[in-house]
């Protein structure tokens, strides 16, 4: 599978990522899922133009801070029960794209504890900001 960095609109970008961010979340459509939290792994890739993400003074203010990803996800999860992983992924991608320096975002979520015979089940979405 090719990296999204090969996409022509992203060739001038760096990729910032958050890997296997483990959260406990109330998610699911079945009644037993609505009664408690379950483990969810979240992965985020942000594509940020080098022109706005290349530090010249080695200072945090010159780049997109990793805390932006974690804090944004925490705010979305704080809204309460989520029915579908698809909805959560879509919401996270849109929130990531709202950052003025983010050109594109890829988000995946995975429930690792649903089936005993596989690593997990999940969803992935990729979106490039329009008009870039």
DSSP file (Angstrom, degrees, kcal/mol; ACC not computed):
  #  RESIDUE AA STRUCTURE BP1 BP2  ACC     N-H-->O    O-->H-N    N-H-->O    O-->H-N    TCO  KAPPA ALPHA  PHI   PSI    X-CA   Y-CA   Z-CA
    1    1 A X              0   0    0      0, 0.0     2,-0.2     0, 0.0     0, 0.0   0.000 360.0 360.0 360.0 130.5    0.0    0.0    0.0
    2    2 A X        -     0   0    0      1,-0.1     2,-0.1     2,-0.0     0, 0.0  -0.474 360.0-109.7 -77.5 147.3    1.4    3.4   -1.0
    3    3 A X    >   -     0   0    0     -2,-0.2     3,-1.9     1,-0.1     4,-0.1  -0.447  21.9-122.0 -70.5 148.3    1.7    6.2    1.5
    4    4 A X  G >  S+     0   0    0      1,-0.3     3,-2.2     2,-0.2     6,-0.2   0.707 106.9  80.0 -63.3 -18.1   -0.7    9.1    1.1
    5    5 A X  G 3  S+     0   0    0      1,-0.3    -1,-0.3     4,-0.1     8,-0.2   0.705  81.7  65.3 -63.2 -17.0    2.5   11.2    0.9
    6    6 A X  G <  S+     0   0    0     -3,-1.9    -1,-0.3     3,-0.1     2,-0.2   0.582  75.4 108.3 -79.2  -9.0    2.7   10.0   -2.8
    7    7 A X  S X  S-     0   0    0     -3,-2.2     3,-2.3    -4,-0.1     4,-0.4  -0.509  79.3-127.6 -66.1 133.2   -0.6   11.9   -3.5
    8    8 A X  G >  S+     0   0    0      1,-0.3     3,-0.8    -2,-0.2     4,-0.2   0.808 107.6  56.0 -56.9 -31.9    0.4   14.9   -5.6
    9    9 A X  G 3  S+     0   0    0      1,-0.2    -1,-0.3     2,-0.1     3,-0.1   0.588 112.0  44.3 -75.4  -8.2   -1.4   17.4   -3.3
   10   10 A X  G X  S+     0   0    0     -3,-2.3     3,-1.8    -6,-0.2    -1,-0.2   0.324  77.0 104.0-117.2   6.7    0.7   16.1   -0.4
   11   11 A X  T <  S+     0   0    0     -3,-0.8    -1,-0.1    -4,-0.4    -2,-0.1   0.706  83.9  50.4 -66.2 -18.4    4.2   15.9   -1.9
   12   12 A X  T 3  S+     0   0    0     -4,-0.2    38,-3.1    -3,-0.1    39,-0.4   0.065  99.2  96.2-103.6  24.3    5.2   19.1   -0.1
   13   13 A X  E <   -A   49   0A   0     -3,-1.8     2,-0.3    36,-0.3    36,-0.3  -0.747  61.4-142.3-114.2 157.7    4.0   17.8    3.3
   14   14 A X  E     -A   48   0A   0     34,-2.7    34,-2.5    -2,-0.3     2,-0.6  -0.815  26.3-124.7-105.7 158.7    5.4   16.2    6.4
   15   15 A X  E     -A   47   0A   0     -2,-0.3     2,-0.4    32,-0.2    32,-0.2  -0.920  19.9-168.5-110.0 123.9    3.3   13.5    8.2
   16   16 A X  E     -A   46   0A   0     30,-2.8    30,-3.4    -2,-0.6     2,-0.3  -0.909  19.9-171.4-104.6 135.3    2.6   13.9   11.9
   17   17 A X  E     -A   45   0A   0     -2,-0.4     2,-0.4    28,-0.2    28,-0.2  -0.942  30.5-160.3-138.9 156.4    1.1   10.8   13.5
   18   18 A X  E     -A   44   0A   0     26,-2.4    26,-2.3    -2,-0.3     2,-0.5  -0.998  26.7-155.9-126.9 121.1   -0.4    9.4   16.6
   19   19 A X  E     -     0   0A   0     -2,-0.4     3,-0.2    24,-0.2    24,-0.2  -0.874  59.5 -19.3-112.7 131.2   -0.2    5.6   16.8
   20   20 A X  E     -     0   0A   0     -2,-0.5     2,-0.7     1,-0.2    23,-0.2   0.848  68.8-172.7  48.4  47.1   -2.5    3.2   18.7
   21   21 A X  E     -A   42   0A   0     21,-2.7    21,-2.0    -3,-0.2     2,-0.5  -0.613  16.0-146.2 -69.4 110.8   -3.8    5.8   21.1
   22   22 A X  E     +A   41   0A   0     -2,-0.7     2,-0.3    19,-0.2    19,-0.2  -0.720  26.6 167.1 -91.8 123.7   -5.8    3.5   23.5
   23   23 A X  E     -A   40   0A   0     17,-2.6    17,-2.3    -2,-0.5     2,-0.5  -0.913  35.1-129.9-129.7 157.3   -8.9    4.9   25.0
   24   24 A X  E     +A   39   0A   0     -2,-0.3     2,-0.3    15,-0.2    15,-0.2  -0.953  42.3 167.5-105.0 125.4  -11.9    3.6   26.9
   25   25 A X  E     -A   38   0A   0     13,-2.4    13,-2.6    -2,-0.5     2,-1.0  -0.977  44.3-120.0-143.6 148.5  -15.1    4.8   25.2
   26   26 A X        +     0   0    0     -2,-0.3    56,-2.1    11,-0.2     2,-0.3  -0.800  58.1 145.6 -89.2 101.9  -18.8    4.1   25.2
   27   27 A X  B     +d   82   0B   0     -2,-1.0    56,-0.2     9,-0.3     2,-0.2  -0.998  14.4  75.8-143.1 140.8  -19.3    3.1   21.6
   28   28 A X        -     0   0    0     54,-2.2    56,-0.1    -2,-0.3    -2,-0.0  -0.536  59.2-117.7 138.0 159.6  -21.6    0.7   19.8
   29   29 A X  S    S+     0   0    0     -2,-0.2     2,-0.2    54,-0.0    -1,-0.1   0.622  82.8  89.6-100.0 -17.4  -25.1    0.0   18.5
   30   30 A X  S >> S-     0   0    0     53,-0.1     4,-1.2     1,-0.1     3,-0.9  -0.529  82.5-120.0 -85.9 150.8  -25.9   -3.1   20.6
   31   31 A X  G >4 S+     0   0    0      1,-0.3     3,-0.6     2,-0.2     4,-0.5   0.877 113.3  54.1 -56.6 -41.5  -27.5   -2.8   24.0
   32   32 A X  G >4 S+     0   0    0      1,-0.2     3,-0.6     2,-0.2    -1,-0.3   0.801 106.5  53.5 -66.1 -26.0  -24.6   -4.6   25.7
   33   33 A X  G X4 S+     0   0    0     -3,-0.9     3,-0.8     1,-0.2    -6,-0.3   0.757 102.4  58.2 -76.8 -24.4  -22.2   -2.0   24.2
   34   34 A X  G << S+     0   0    0     -4,-1.2    -1,-0.2    -3,-0.6    -2,-0.2   0.555  94.5  67.7 -81.2  -7.3  -24.3    0.8   25.6
   35   35 A X  G <  S-     0   0    0     -3,-0.6     2,-0.3    -4,-0.5    -1,-0.2   0.487 111.5  -3.7 -93.7  -3.6  -23.8   -0.4   29.2
   36   36 A X  S <  S-     0   0    0     -3,-0.8    -9,-0.3    -4,-0.1     2,-0.2  -0.986  78.6 -77.3-171.0 177.2  -20.1    0.2   29.5
   37   37 A X        -     0   0    0     -2,-0.3     2,-0.3   -11,-0.2   -11,-0.2  -0.519  35.6-164.0 -87.8 156.4  -16.9    1.3   27.9
   38   38 A X  E     -A   25   0A   0    -13,-2.6   -13,-2.4    -2,-0.2     2,-0.2  -0.955  29.5 -93.0-135.9 160.0  -14.7   -0.7   25.6
   39   39 A X  E     -A   24   0A   0     -2,-0.3    74,-0.4   -15,-0.2     2,-0.4  -0.472  41.2-179.6 -73.3 139.1  -11.2   -0.4   24.4
   40   40 A X  E     -A   23   0A   0    -17,-2.3   -17,-2.6    -2,-0.2     2,-0.5  -0.998  17.5-148.6-139.3 135.3  -10.6    1.5   21.2
   41   41 A X  E     -AB  22 110A   0     69,-2.8    69,-1.9    -2,-0.4     2,-0.4  -0.913  16.8-164.0-104.9 129.7   -7.3    2.1   19.4
   42   42 A X  E     -AB  21 109A   0    -21,-2.0   -21,-2.7    -2,-0.5     2,-0.4  -0.943   7.0-171.7-119.1 133.7   -7.1    5.3   17.4
   43   43 A X  E     - B   0 108A   0     65,-2.7    65,-2.4    -2,-0.4     2,-0.4  -0.980   5.5-174.6-123.4 136.9   -4.5    6.2   14.8
   44   44 A X  E     -AB  18 107A   0    -26,-2.3   -26,-2.4    -2,-0.4     2,-0.4  -0.996  10.2-172.7-133.8 134.7   -4.2    9.6   13.2
   45   45 A X  E     -AB  17 106A   0     61,-2.7    61,-2.4    -2,-0.4     2,-0.4  -0.998   9.4-167.2-121.4 127.6   -1.9   10.9   10.4
   46   46 A X  E     -AB  16 105A   0    -30,-3.4   -30,-2.8    -2,-0.4     2,-0.6  -0.949   9.8-150.2-113.6 136.5   -1.9   14.6    9.7
   47   47 A X  E     +AB  15 104A   0     57,-2.8    56,-2.9    -2,-0.4    57,-1.3  -0.929  20.7 179.8-109.0 117.2   -0.3   16.0    6.5
   48   48 A X  E     -AB  14 102A   0    -34,-2.5   -34,-2.7    -2,-0.6    54,-0.2  -0.968  32.2-109.8-125.0 125.8    1.1   19.5    7.0
   49   49 A X  E >>  -A   13   0A   0     52,-0.6     3,-1.5    -2,-0.4     4,-0.5  -0.238  21.6-131.7 -54.9 136.7    2.8   21.6    4.4
   50   50 A X  H >> S+     0   0    0    -38,-3.1     3,-0.9     1,-0.3     4,-0.9   0.823 103.7  69.3 -57.9 -32.2    6.6   21.9    5.0
   51   51 A X  H 34 S+     0   0    0    -39,-0.4    -1,-0.3     1,-0.3    -2,-0.1   0.787 111.8  29.8 -60.0 -27.9    6.2   25.7    4.5
   52   52 A X  H <4 S+     0   0    0     -3,-1.5    -1,-0.3    49,-0.1    -2,-0.2   0.320 123.8  47.4-113.5   7.3    4.3   26.0    7.8
   53   53 A X  H << S+     0   0    0     -3,-0.9     2,-0.8    -4,-0.5    -2,-0.2   0.224  78.7 102.0-133.4  15.5    5.8   23.1    9.7
   54   54 A X     <  -     0   0    0     -4,-0.9     2,-0.1    -5,-0.1     9,-0.0  -0.882  66.5-139.2-103.3 108.5    9.5   23.5    9.3
   55   55 A X        -     0   0    0     -2,-0.8    -2,-0.1     1,-0.1     5,-0.0  -0.396  23.4-179.5 -69.7 138.8   11.0   25.0   12.4
   56   56 A X  S    S+     0   0    0     -2,-0.1    -1,-0.1     3,-0.1    -2,-0.0   0.567  87.5  33.3-107.2 -16.5   13.7   27.6   12.0
   57   57 A X  S    S-     0   0    0      2,-0.2    -2,-0.1     0, 0.0    -1,-0.0   0.208 106.4-114.5-124.3  13.3   14.2   28.2   15.8
   58   58 A X        +     0   0    0      1,-0.2     2,-0.4     2,-0.1     3,-0.0   0.883  68.5 143.3  56.8  42.5   13.6   24.7   17.2
   59   59 A X    >   -     0   0    0      1,-0.1     3,-1.8     0, 0.0    -1,-0.2  -0.908  60.0-130.1-119.4 143.5   10.5   26.0   19.0
   60   60 A X  G >  S+     0   0    0     -2,-0.4     3,-1.8     1,-0.3    -1,-0.1   0.818 104.4  66.9 -57.7 -34.6    7.2   24.2   19.6
   61   61 A X  G 3  S+     0   0    0      1,-0.3    -1,-0.3     3,-0.1     4,-0.1   0.642  91.4  64.7 -64.2 -13.4    5.2   27.2   18.4
   62   62 A X  G <  S+     0   0    0     -3,-1.8    -1,-0.3    -9,-0.1     2,-0.3   0.500 105.2  42.4 -88.8  -3.8    6.6   26.6   14.9
   63   63 A X  S <  S-     0   0    0     -3,-1.8     2,-0.6    -4,-0.2   -10,-0.1  -0.812  95.7 -87.0-133.6 170.7    4.9   23.2   14.4
   64   64 A X        -     0   0    0     -2,-0.3     2,-0.2   -11,-0.1    -3,-0.1  -0.756  51.5-127.0 -80.3 124.0    1.5   21.5   15.0
   65   65 A X    >>  -     0   0    0     -2,-0.6     3,-1.6     1,-0.1     4,-0.5  -0.490   4.2-132.0 -76.2 138.5    1.7   20.2   18.6
   66   66 A X  H >> S+     0   0    0      1,-0.3     4,-1.4    -2,-0.2     3,-1.0   0.823 105.3  69.6 -57.6 -31.3    1.0   16.4   19.2
   67   67 A X  H 3> S+     0   0    0      1,-0.3     4,-3.2     2,-0.2     5,-0.3   0.791  85.1  69.4 -59.5 -26.8   -1.3   17.5   22.0
   68   68 A X  H <> S+     0   0    0     -3,-1.6     4,-2.0     1,-0.2    -1,-0.3   0.917 100.7  46.0 -56.4 -44.0   -3.7   18.9   19.4
   69   69 A X  H <X S+     0   0    0     -3,-1.0     4,-2.1    -4,-0.5    -2,-0.2   0.954 116.8  42.4 -65.4 -50.1   -4.5   15.4   18.2
   70   70 A X  H  X S+     0   0    0     -4,-1.4     4,-2.5     1,-0.2    -2,-0.2   0.918 116.0  48.1 -64.5 -45.1   -5.0   14.0   21.7
   71   71 A X  H  X S+     0   0    0     -4,-3.2     4,-2.1     1,-0.2    -1,-0.2   0.893 111.2  50.9 -64.1 -40.0   -7.0   17.0   23.1
   72   72 A X  H  X S+     0   0    0     -4,-2.0     4,-1.8    -5,-0.3    -1,-0.2   0.917 111.8  47.0 -63.7 -44.2   -9.2   17.1   20.0
   73   73 A X  H  X S+     0   0    0     -4,-2.1     4,-2.4     1,-0.2     5,-0.2   0.916 110.2  53.2 -63.9 -43.6  -10.1   13.4   20.4
   74   74 A X  H  X S+     0   0    0     -4,-2.5     4,-1.7     1,-0.2    -1,-0.2   0.901 108.0  50.7 -59.8 -41.5  -10.7   13.8   24.1
   75   75 A X  H  < S+     0   0    0     -4,-2.1     4,-0.4     1,-0.2    -1,-0.2   0.897 110.8  48.7 -64.3 -40.0  -13.2   16.6   23.4
   76   76 A X  H >< S+     0   0    0     -4,-1.8     3,-1.1     1,-0.2    -2,-0.2   0.904 111.6  48.8 -66.3 -40.6  -15.1   14.5   20.9
   77   77 A X  H >< S+     0   0    0     -4,-2.4     3,-1.5     1,-0.2    -1,-0.2   0.802 100.3  66.6 -69.3 -28.1  -15.3   11.5   23.2
   78   78 A X  T 3< S+     0   0    0     -4,-1.7    -1,-0.2     1,-0.3    -2,-0.2   0.624  81.0  79.3 -69.4 -12.1  -16.5   13.7   26.1
   79   79 A X  T <  S-     0   0    0     -3,-1.1    -1,-0.3    -4,-0.4     2,-0.3   0.664 103.3-116.4 -71.5 -14.6  -19.7   14.4   24.2
   80   80 A X    <   +     0   0    0     -3,-1.5    -1,-0.2    -4,-0.2   -54,-0.1  -0.735  64.2  12.8 116.1-164.2  -21.1   11.0   25.3
   81   81 A X        -     0   0    0     -2,-0.3     2,-0.4    -3,-0.1   -54,-0.2  -0.153  56.3-159.5 -56.5 138.1  -22.1    7.7   23.6
   82   82 A X  B     -d   27   0B   0    -56,-2.1   -54,-2.2     1,-0.1     3,-0.1  -0.980   6.4-159.4-119.3 131.0  -21.2    7.2   20.0
   83   83 A X  S    S+     0   0    0     -2,-0.4     2,-0.4   -56,-0.2    -1,-0.1   0.955  70.1  30.5 -73.4 -51.9  -23.1    4.6   17.9
   84   84 A X     >  -     0   0    0    -56,-0.1     4,-1.9     1,-0.1    -1,-0.2  -0.860  58.5-140.8-122.3 143.2  -20.6    3.9   15.1
   85   85 A X  H  > S+     0   0    0     -2,-0.4     4,-2.9     1,-0.2     5,-0.2   0.861 107.7  61.2 -61.3 -35.2  -16.9    3.9   14.5
   86   86 A X  H  > S+     0   0    0      1,-0.2     4,-2.4     2,-0.2    -1,-0.2   0.912 104.1  47.7 -58.0 -43.7  -17.6    5.4   11.1
   87   87 A X  H  > S+     0   0    0      2,-0.2     4,-2.4     1,-0.2    -1,-0.2   0.916 112.1  49.3 -64.4 -43.5  -19.2    8.5   12.8
   88   88 A X  H  X S+     0   0    0     -4,-1.9     4,-2.6     2,-0.2    -2,-0.2   0.930 111.5  48.7 -62.8 -45.5  -16.3    8.8   15.2
   89   89 A X  H  X S+     0   0    0     -4,-2.9     4,-2.7     1,-0.2     5,-0.2   0.930 111.9  49.2 -59.8 -46.0  -13.7    8.6   12.4
   90   90 A X  H  X S+     0   0    0     -4,-2.4     4,-2.3    -5,-0.2    -1,-0.2   0.912 112.3  48.3 -60.0 -43.0  -15.6   11.2   10.3
   91   91 A X  H  X S+     0   0    0     -4,-2.4     4,-2.2     2,-0.2    -1,-0.2   0.903 112.2  48.5 -65.5 -41.3  -15.8   13.6   13.3
   92   92 A X  H  X S+     0   0    0     -4,-2.6     4,-2.5     2,-0.2    -2,-0.2   0.933 111.2  50.0 -65.3 -45.1  -12.1   13.2   14.1
   93   93 A X  H  X S+     0   0    0     -4,-2.7     4,-2.6     1,-0.2    -2,-0.2   0.934 111.7  48.0 -59.3 -46.0  -11.1   13.8   10.5
   94   94 A X  H  X S+     0   0    0     -4,-2.3     4,-0.9     1,-0.2    -1,-0.2   0.891 111.8  49.8 -63.5 -38.6  -13.2   16.9   10.3
   95   95 A X  H  < S+     0   0    0     -4,-2.2     4,-0.4     2,-0.2     3,-0.3   0.880 111.5  49.0 -66.7 -37.5  -11.9   18.3   13.6
   96   96 A X  H >< S+     0   0    0     -4,-2.5     3,-1.4     1,-0.2     6,-0.2   0.911 108.9  52.5 -67.3 -41.9   -8.3   17.6   12.4
   97   97 A X  H 3< S+     0   0    0     -4,-2.6    -1,-0.2     1,-0.3    -2,-0.2   0.689  94.7  72.1 -68.6 -17.0   -8.9   19.4    9.1
   98   98 A X  T 3< S+     0   0    0     -4,-0.9    -1,-0.3    -3,-0.3     2,-0.2   0.729  74.2  98.0 -70.3 -20.3  -10.3   22.4   11.0
   99   99 A X  S X  S-     0   0    0     -3,-1.4     3,-1.3    -4,-0.4   -35,-0.0  -0.527  81.3-132.3 -67.2 131.8   -6.7   23.2   12.1
  100  100 A X  T 3  S+     0   0    0      1,-0.3    -1,-0.1    -2,-0.2    -3,-0.0   0.729 101.9  47.7 -62.6 -22.3   -5.4   25.9    9.7
  101  101 A X  T 3  S+     0   0    0    -53,-0.1   -52,-0.6   -49,-0.0     2,-0.6   0.563  88.3  96.3 -95.4  -8.4   -2.1   24.1    9.0
  102  102 A X  E <   +B   48   0A   0     -3,-1.3   -54,-0.2    -6,-0.2     3,-0.1  -0.726  42.2 175.7 -88.0 121.9   -3.5   20.6    8.3
  103  103 A X  E     +     0   0A   0    -56,-2.9    26,-3.5    -2,-0.6     2,-0.3   0.810  68.6   4.0 -90.8 -35.7   -4.0   19.9    4.6
  104  104 A X  E     -BC  47 128A   0    -57,-1.3   -57,-2.8    24,-0.3     2,-0.3  -0.979  61.8-161.4-149.2 157.7   -5.1   16.3    4.9
  105  105 A X  E     -BC  46 127A   0     22,-2.5    22,-2.6    -2,-0.3     2,-0.4  -0.999   6.5-164.0-144.8 144.6   -5.9   13.7    7.6
  106  106 A X  E     -BC  45 126A   0    -61,-2.4   -61,-2.7    -2,-0.3     2,-0.4  -0.999  16.3-179.0-124.9 130.7   -6.2    9.9    7.9
  107  107 A X  E     -BC  44 125A   0     18,-2.7    18,-2.6    -2,-0.4     2,-0.4  -0.994   5.1-179.9-132.1 136.3   -7.9    8.4   10.9
  108  108 A X  E     -BC  43 124A   0    -65,-2.4   -65,-2.7    -2,-0.4     2,-0.4  -0.990   6.0-166.9-132.2 147.4   -8.5    4.8   11.8
  109  109 A X  E     -BC  42 123A   0     14,-2.4    14,-1.9    -2,-0.4     2,-0.4  -0.962   6.1-171.5-127.2 148.9  -10.3    3.3   14.8
  110  110 A X  E     -BC  41 122A   0    -69,-1.9   -69,-2.8    -2,-0.4     2,-0.8  -0.983  20.6-148.6-145.3 130.7  -10.2   -0.3   15.9
  111  111 A X  E >   - C   0 121A   0     10,-3.2    10,-1.8    -2,-0.4     3,-0.6  -0.875  17.8-173.6 -91.6 110.3  -12.0   -2.3   18.5
  112  112 A X  T 3  S+     0   0    0     -2,-0.8    -1,-0.1   -73,-0.3     6,-0.1   0.592  74.2  53.3 -83.8  -8.5   -9.5   -5.0   19.5
  113  113 A X  T 3  S+     0   0    0    -74,-0.4    -1,-0.2     1,-0.1     3,-0.1   0.212  78.1  93.0-113.7  16.1  -11.7   -7.0   21.8
  114  114 A X  S <  S+     0   0    0     -3,-0.6     2,-0.4     1,-0.2    -1,-0.1   0.954  92.3  23.7 -76.2 -50.4  -14.8   -7.8   19.6
  115  115 A X    >   -     0   0    0      3,-0.2     3,-0.9     1,-0.1    -1,-0.2  -0.942  63.3-146.2-121.1 138.5  -13.7  -11.2   18.2
  116  116 A X  T 3  S+     0   0    0     -2,-0.4    -1,-0.1     1,-0.2    -2,-0.0   0.665  95.7  58.8 -75.3 -14.2  -11.3  -13.7   19.7
  117  117 A X  T 3  S+     0   0    0      2,-0.0     2,-0.3     0, 0.0    -1,-0.2   0.220 105.0  45.0-104.4  16.6  -10.0  -14.9   16.3
  118  118 A X  S <  S-     0   0    0     -3,-0.9    -3,-0.2    -6,-0.1     3,-0.1  -0.982  81.1-113.6-151.0 162.7   -8.7  -11.6   14.9
  119  119 A X  S    S-     0   0    0     -2,-0.3     2,-0.3     1,-0.2    -5,-0.1   0.844  82.4 -61.2 -66.0 -34.4   -6.7   -8.5   16.0
  120  120 A X        -     0   0    0     -7,-0.1     2,-0.4    -6,-0.1    -1,-0.2  -0.955  40.7-105.9 168.7 174.0   -9.7   -6.2   15.7
  121  121 A X  E     +C  111   0A   0    -10,-1.8   -10,-3.2    -2,-0.3     2,-0.3  -0.973  48.3 136.1-126.0 142.9  -12.4   -4.6   13.6
  122  122 A X  E     -C  110   0A   0     -2,-0.4     2,-0.3   -12,-0.2   -12,-0.2  -0.910  40.7-107.7-166.0-169.0  -12.3   -1.0   12.5
  123  123 A X  E     -C  109   0A   0    -14,-1.9   -14,-2.4    -2,-0.3     2,-0.4  -0.968  17.5-164.9-139.7 147.7  -12.7    1.8   10.1
  124  124 A X  E     -C  108   0A   0     -2,-0.3     2,-0.3   -16,-0.2   -16,-0.2  -0.999   6.7-178.4-136.9 141.4  -10.4    4.1    8.3
  125  125 A X  E     -C  107   0A   0    -18,-2.6   -18,-2.7    -2,-0.4     2,-0.4  -0.995   6.3-166.7-138.9 145.6  -11.1    7.4    6.5
  126  126 A X  E     +C  106   0A   0     -2,-0.3     2,-0.3   -20,-0.2   -20,-0.2  -0.995  11.8 174.2-132.3 135.9   -8.8    9.8    4.6
  127  127 A X  E     -C  105   0A   0    -22,-2.6   -22,-2.5    -2,-0.4     2,-0.4  -0.998  19.7-151.7-146.9 140.0   -9.7   13.3    3.5
  128  128 A X  E     -C  104   0A   0     -2,-0.3   -24,-0.3   -24,-0.2   -25,-0.1  -0.921  35.7-107.2-108.9 135.6   -7.9   16.2    1.9
  129  129 A X    >   -     0   0    0    -26,-3.5     3,-0.7    -2,-0.4     2,-0.1  -0.357  39.8-115.5 -61.0 134.2   -9.0   19.8    2.7
  130  130 A X  T 3  S+     0   0    0      1,-0.2    -1,-0.1     2,-0.1    -3,-0.0  -0.371  93.0  29.4 -70.9 150.9  -10.8   21.3   -0.3
  131  131 A X  T 3         0   0    0     -2,-0.1    -1,-0.2     1,-0.1    -2,-0.1   0.693 360.0 360.0  76.9  20.5   -9.4   24.3   -2.1
  132  132 A X    <         0   0    0     -3,-0.7    -2,-0.1   -29,-0.1    -1,-0.1   0.425 360.0 360.0-100.1 360.0   -5.8   23.4   -1.4
